[in-house]
Amino acid sequence: MKPLRRALLTLSMSALAFSGAACQGAMTEDDAMVGEATSYLTVAEETGDVGSEASGGESDAEVDELAGDASELPSMPEEASGVCDLEGRRQKVLATYDGDGDGKLGPGERVQLKRDLEARVGHPIAARFAIRHRLHVLKRLKWAFDENSDGSLSSDERTAMVDAMEARCLRIRAAVLEKFDANKDGALDASEKQAAKAALQAKVQALKQAVLTKYDVNGNGALDDGERLALRSDRIAAFKAKRAEVVARFDTNGDGRLNDVEKLALKHAIQQRVAEGKDAE
C-alpha cells in the first residue's frame, strides 16, 4: 500500500464511519460509488475551490472553459449550511439513485450511478443535482485522485478520495463547533446551526459585493454582458497565473510543463491538502 494510501486510511480509521464502511477498512463498491458522488456533491455545495492547485494540469482550453464556468456572481449554494454533512449528502445521493426506495442500490441503479460517475463529457452528477457554476470544482477533485489519468476512478482511487473527504469534513465540523458551539455541549443546536449558516451567508454576500464593486460599472446591482466579459477575462488571467505558479513549483526538470511524473507528485500534494483540511477554509 502506498504511503499516502496508508495515511488516508489512518485518518479514516480514526474518523467517524462513512456509513460504517470506512472505519472497517473494507468499503464495498456500492459504498465507494455513493461515496464518490457524495464527495462531488459536498464540494460543489461549498463556496471554496477544493483542489485549486489542479490548475497545474489544465490546458489553455480547460482554463478558458473553467473561467466561463466561474464567471458569475458568487451565490449561496442551495444546500450549504456552514456545517460539513457527508451523511446528509449521502442520503441525498441514495434518494436520487435508489429508485425502489429499499435503501440500497440494485443492479440497474448501480449501473446508472456508475455511468454518471464515469462520463467524460460534462458532468451528469452536476446535472442530476442541478449544480450550477461549480463544475470546475468537481473536475479538479476527480483529477487529483485519478492517478493513472484514465478519466475515471479505480476502487483504490475512489476509496482514497472518500477517506480524504471524510477526514476533511471532520476537521470542518470541529472548526465549526469550536466557533459556534456557544453552550459547549459538543453539538450544534438549531440556533447555533443558524448562526453558522448566517456566517456563511455573510461571507458569500461579501464576496458578491466585492465582485460588484469592481465590475458593476453602471451600478445597477448586477453584471451585464460587458461586465461579465471583463470578469471572465480577469478569471482567465488569474487561472493562468495560478497554473504558472503551480507548474513552477512542481516542474522538477525545468522544461516549463508538467510531465506524468510531475503531475502525479502534484496530485499527491492535492490529496494530502484535501485530507488535512487546508482547502476547507
C-alpha positions as CSV (number, residue, x, y, z in Angstrom):
1,M,0.0,0.0,0.0
2,K,1.3,3.5,-0.9
3,P,2.4,5.8,1.9
4,L,-0.4,8.3,1.1
5,R,-2.9,5.5,1.0
6,R,-1.8,4.4,4.5
7,A,-2.0,7.9,5.7
8,L,-5.5,8.4,4.4
9,L,-6.7,5.1,5.7
10,T,-5.3,6.0,9.2
11,L,-7.2,9.3,9.0
12,S,-10.4,7.4,8.0
13,M,-9.9,4.8,10.8
14,S,-9.7,7.5,13.4
15,A,-12.8,9.3,12.0
16,L,-16.5,8.7,12.3
17,A,-17.6,5.9,9.9
18,F,-18.8,6.8,6.5
19,S,-22.0,4.7,6.8
20,G,-19.8,2.3,8.9
21,A,-17.8,1.2,5.9
22,A,-14.6,3.3,6.1
23,C,-13.9,2.5,9.8
24,Q,-13.9,-1.1,9.0
25,G,-11.4,-0.6,6.2
26,A,-13.5,-2.6,3.8
27,M,-15.6,-0.4,1.6
28,T,-18.0,-2.1,-0.8
29,E,-18.2,-1.0,-4.4
30,D,-21.6,0.4,-3.8
31,D,-20.4,2.4,-0.8
32,A,-17.4,3.6,-2.8
33,M,-19.6,4.8,-5.7
34,V,-22.0,6.5,-3.4
35,G,-19.1,8.0,-1.6
36,E,-17.6,9.4,-4.8
37,A,-20.9,11.1,-5.7
38,T,-21.2,12.3,-2.1
39,S,-17.8,13.9,-2.3
40,Y,-18.6,15.7,-5.5
41,L,-21.9,16.9,-4.1
42,T,-20.3,18.1,-0.9
43,V,-17.6,20.2,-2.5
44,A,-20.0,21.6,-5.1
45,E,-22.2,22.9,-2.4
46,E,-19.4,24.8,-0.7
47,T,-18.0,28.3,-1.5
48,G,-14.3,27.4,-1.8
49,D,-12.4,25.7,-4.6
50,V,-11.1,22.4,-3.3
51,G,-8.1,21.2,-5.3
52,S,-7.4,24.6,-6.8
53,E,-3.8,23.6,-7.4
54,A,-5.1,21.1,-10.0
55,S,-4.9,24.2,-12.3
56,G,-1.3,23.0,-12.9
57,G,-2.7,20.1,-15.0
58,E,-5.1,22.2,-17.1
59,S,-4.7,23.1,-20.8
60,D,-5.5,26.6,-22.2
61,A,-8.8,25.2,-23.5
62,E,-9.7,23.9,-20.0
63,V,-8.7,27.1,-18.3
64,D,-10.9,29.0,-20.8
65,E,-13.8,26.6,-20.0
66,L,-13.4,26.9,-16.2
67,A,-13.2,30.7,-16.4
68,G,-16.6,30.7,-18.1
69,D,-17.9,28.3,-15.5
70,A,-16.8,30.6,-12.7
71,S,-17.7,34.0,-14.3
72,E,-21.0,34.5,-12.4
73,L,-21.5,36.4,-9.2
74,P,-20.8,34.3,-6.0
75,S,-24.0,32.8,-4.7
76,M,-25.1,30.8,-1.6
77,P,-25.2,27.1,-2.6
78,E,-28.7,25.9,-2.0
79,E,-27.9,23.1,0.5
80,A,-24.9,24.8,2.2
81,S,-25.3,25.4,5.9
82,G,-21.7,26.0,7.0
83,V,-21.5,22.5,8.6
84,C,-20.0,19.8,6.5
85,D,-22.6,17.0,6.4
86,L,-21.4,13.9,4.4
87,E,-24.1,11.7,5.7
88,G,-26.8,14.2,4.7
89,R,-25.3,14.4,1.2
90,R,-25.0,10.6,1.1
91,Q,-28.7,10.2,1.8
92,K,-29.4,12.7,-1.0
93,V,-27.4,10.7,-3.4
94,L,-29.2,7.5,-2.3
95,A,-32.6,9.1,-2.6
96,T,-31.7,10.2,-6.2
97,Y,-30.5,6.8,-7.4
98,D,-32.4,4.4,-5.2
99,G,-35.4,4.2,-7.4
100,D,-37.3,1.5,-5.5
101,G,-36.5,3.1,-2.1
102,D,-35.1,0.0,-0.4
103,G,-32.1,1.9,1.0
104,K,-29.5,0.3,-1.3
105,L,-28.6,0.2,-5.0
106,G,-29.9,-2.6,-7.2
107,P,-28.1,-3.7,-10.3
108,G,-29.9,-1.2,-12.6
109,E,-29.5,1.7,-10.1
110,R,-25.8,0.9,-9.7
111,V,-25.3,1.0,-13.4
112,Q,-26.9,4.4,-13.7
113,L,-24.7,5.8,-10.9
114,K,-21.6,4.3,-12.4
115,R,-22.4,5.8,-15.8
116,D,-22.9,9.3,-14.3
117,L,-19.6,9.0,-12.3
118,E,-17.5,7.8,-15.3
119,A,-18.9,10.1,-18.0
120,R,-16.1,12.1,-19.6
121,V,-18.2,14.8,-21.2
122,G,-19.8,17.4,-18.9
123,H,-20.7,16.1,-15.5
124,P,-24.0,14.1,-15.1
125,I,-23.7,14.3,-11.3
126,A,-23.8,18.0,-11.5
127,A,-26.7,17.9,-14.0
128,R,-28.6,15.4,-11.9
129,F,-28.4,17.6,-8.8
130,A,-28.9,20.9,-10.7
131,I,-25.4,22.2,-9.6
132,R,-24.5,25.4,-11.4
133,H,-21.1,27.1,-11.9
134,R,-19.3,24.5,-9.7
135,L,-18.2,22.1,-12.4
136,H,-14.6,23.2,-12.1
137,V,-14.5,22.1,-8.5
138,L,-15.9,18.6,-9.3
139,K,-13.4,18.2,-12.2
140,R,-10.5,19.3,-10.2
141,L,-11.3,17.0,-7.3
142,K,-11.6,14.0,-9.6
143,W,-8.4,14.9,-11.5
144,A,-6.5,15.0,-8.2
145,F,-7.4,11.4,-7.3
146,D,-7.3,9.9,-10.8
147,E,-3.7,8.9,-10.5
148,N,-3.5,7.0,-13.8
149,S,-5.3,9.8,-15.6
150,D,-7.8,7.4,-17.4
151,G,-10.8,9.7,-16.7
152,S,-12.4,7.5,-14.1
153,L,-11.5,6.4,-10.5
154,S,-10.5,2.9,-9.7
155,S,-11.7,1.3,-6.5
156,D,-8.4,2.3,-4.8
157,E,-8.5,5.9,-6.1
158,R,-12.2,6.2,-5.2
159,T,-11.6,4.9,-1.6
160,A,-8.7,7.3,-1.2
161,M,-10.9,10.2,-2.2
162,V,-13.7,9.2,0.2
163,D,-11.3,8.7,3.0
164,A,-9.7,12.2,2.4
165,M,-13.1,13.9,2.1
166,E,-14.2,12.3,5.4
167,A,-11.1,13.4,7.2
168,R,-11.6,16.9,5.7
169,C,-15.2,17.1,6.7
170,L,-14.4,16.1,10.3
171,R,-12.0,18.9,10.5
172,I,-14.5,21.4,9.2
173,R,-17.1,20.2,11.7
174,A,-14.6,20.5,14.5
175,A,-13.7,24.1,13.5
176,V,-17.4,25.0,13.3
177,L,-18.1,23.5,16.7
178,E,-15.2,25.5,18.2
179,K,-16.6,28.7,16.8
180,F,-20.4,28.3,17.1
181,D,-21.0,25.8,20.0
182,A,-21.9,28.6,22.4
183,N,-23.0,26.3,25.2
184,K,-20.0,23.9,24.7
185,D,-22.1,20.8,24.8
186,G,-20.3,19.2,21.8
187,A,-23.1,19.6,19.3
188,L,-24.9,22.4,17.5
189,D,-28.5,23.1,18.4
190,A,-30.9,24.8,16.0
191,S,-29.8,28.3,16.9
192,E,-26.1,27.5,16.7
193,K,-26.6,25.9,13.3
194,Q,-28.5,29.0,12.1
195,A,-25.6,31.2,13.4
196,A,-23.1,29.1,11.3
197,K,-25.3,29.4,8.3
198,A,-25.7,33.1,8.7
199,A,-21.9,33.5,8.9
200,L,-21.6,31.6,5.7
201,Q,-24.3,33.7,4.0
202,A,-22.4,36.9,5.2
203,K,-19.2,35.5,3.7
204,V,-20.8,34.8,0.3
205,Q,-22.5,38.2,0.3
206,A,-19.2,39.9,1.0
207,L,-17.6,38.0,-1.9
208,K,-20.6,39.0,-4.2
209,Q,-20.3,42.6,-3.1
210,A,-16.5,42.6,-3.8
211,V,-17.2,41.5,-7.4
212,L,-19.9,44.1,-7.9
213,T,-17.7,46.8,-6.5
214,K,-15.1,46.0,-9.1
215,Y,-17.1,45.1,-12.1
216,D,-20.6,46.6,-11.9
217,V,-19.6,49.8,-13.7
218,N,-23.2,51.1,-14.2
219,G,-24.1,50.4,-10.6
220,N,-27.3,48.5,-11.3
221,G,-26.5,45.7,-8.8
222,A,-26.0,43.1,-11.5
223,L,-23.5,42.2,-14.2
224,D,-24.5,42.9,-17.8
225,D,-22.8,41.1,-20.7
226,G,-19.9,43.5,-20.9
227,E,-19.2,43.5,-17.2
228,R,-19.4,39.7,-17.1
229,L,-16.9,39.5,-20.0
230,A,-14.5,41.7,-18.0
231,L,-14.9,39.4,-15.0
232,R,-14.3,36.3,-17.2
233,S,-11.2,37.9,-18.8
234,D,-9.7,38.5,-15.3
235,R,-10.6,35.0,-14.2
236,I,-8.8,33.5,-17.2
237,A,-5.7,35.6,-16.2
238,A,-6.0,34.5,-12.6
239,F,-6.3,30.8,-13.5
240,K,-3.3,31.1,-15.8
241,A,-1.3,32.8,-13.2
242,K,-2.2,30.1,-10.7
243,R,-1.2,27.5,-13.2
244,A,2.1,29.1,-13.8
245,E,2.8,29.2,-10.1
246,V,1.9,25.5,-9.7
247,V,3.9,24.4,-12.7
248,A,7.0,26.4,-11.4
249,R,6.7,24.5,-8.1
250,F,6.3,21.0,-9.5
251,D,8.3,21.3,-12.7
252,T,11.4,19.5,-11.4
253,N,13.1,19.1,-14.8
254,G,12.6,22.8,-15.7
255,D,11.0,22.3,-19.1
256,G,8.1,24.6,-18.4
257,R,5.4,21.9,-18.2
258,L,4.4,19.0,-16.1
259,N,5.1,15.5,-17.3
260,D,3.3,12.5,-16.0
261,V,5.7,12.0,-13.0
262,E,5.4,15.7,-12.0
263,K,1.6,15.6,-12.4
264,L,1.5,12.6,-10.1
265,A,3.5,14.5,-7.5
266,L,1.1,17.4,-7.8
267,K,-1.9,15.0,-7.4
268,H,-0.4,13.5,-4.2
269,A,0.1,17.0,-2.8
270,I,-3.5,18.0,-3.5
271,Q,-4.7,14.7,-2.0
272,Q,-2.8,15.5,1.2
273,R,-4.1,19.0,1.3
274,V,-7.7,17.8,1.0
275,A,-7.2,15.3,3.8
276,E,-5.5,17.8,6.0
277,G,-8.3,20.3,5.5
278,K,-6.2,23.1,4.2
279,D,-8.6,23.6,1.3
280,A,-11.6,23.7,3.7
281,E,-11.4,27.3,4.7
